[in-house]
Amino acid sequence: MSPLADRVVQLAFDPGISPKGGGLPGLAVLKNVVNSINLFGIIAVVGALAVSLGVWAWGHHTGGHQAEANGKKGATVAAGAALGLGAANGLVAFFSALGSQVH
């Protein structure tokens, strides 16, 4: 084989590694920590959404166009963050399954 073909063969080598639960101690603790971080994130997003909606309403009623625009941006960002936090597990599972199909 040529040196280029050897490099291609090396790139195509399958290391045989796949995710497996129970290999290391502390997996349950790590899952609990990540679940708690997700919960705190969702609670923070609820607060951010409430504040943003309040700023939006205040800006609208007082004629403060900058405050109104910032409230809209904050509400949009908070809604997007809520979507991301809620869908995080499903997104990771989807892309993990999609990635496992690559050969």
N, C-alpha and C positions, 0 to 999 in steps of 0.2 A: 504494500500500500504506500501511497505517497504521504508526505508529512501532513498535507492538508486533510486527507482522509482520516489519518490518525486523530487529528484534532476534532473532527466531526464525530468520530466514534466516541471520543472522551466526553464530548458535550452531551451525547445521547445516553450516557451511562445512567442506569436507574439505581439510586442508592438504597431503595427498598424501605424508605422511612414513611410512616403514616401515623397520624395522631392516635394515641391509645390512652385511655383513662386508667388510673391506678398505678402508673409507672413510678410516680414520685409521691412522697408523703405530702400532705397539706393541700391536696387538690380541693377538698371540700371547703377548707378555710379560704382559699383563693376565690372560689366561686362565691362564697358568702361576702367577701370583701368587694368583689366586682358588682354584685347585686346591690350592695349598700351604696356604692358610688353612683350607680344608676339611679337609685331612689333619691339620693341627695340632688342629683342633677335634675330630675323631674320636679322636685320641690322647688329648686332654684328657678326653673323655667316658669313655674306657676307664678312665683313672685315677680319675675321679670315681666311676664305677660300682664299681670295686674297693674304694675307701675306704668308700663308702656301704654296700656289702654287708658289709664288715668291721665297721662301726659297728652295723649291724643285728644281726649275729650276736653281737657282744660285748654289746650291750644286752639281747638275749634271754637269753643265758646268765648274765649277772650280775644280772638282774632290774631293770635300768635302763630303765624304760618310756619315759622321755624320749629316751634314746639310741636305743632300738629304733624309736621313731616317727620320729626324725630320719633314721635309716638308711633306713627305708622311703621317706620323702619324697625323700631324695637318690637312691635307686635309681630311683624313678619319674621324677624330673626328668632323670636321666642317660639313662634309656631313651627318654624323649621327645625329648631333645636328639639322641640317636643317630638316631632316626627322622627328625627334621627335617633333620639334616645329610645323611643318606643319600638322602632324598627331595627335597632342595633342587632339583636339576637338573630332575627330572621335574615337580615342582610348578610351577616357573617356566615350563617348556615348555608344560605343560597350560594354565595361566592366560594365557600369551602367545597360544597358539592360540585360546583361548576369547575373549580380548579382540580378536583380529584379525577375529572374526566379527561384531563389533558394527558396525552401520552406522547 
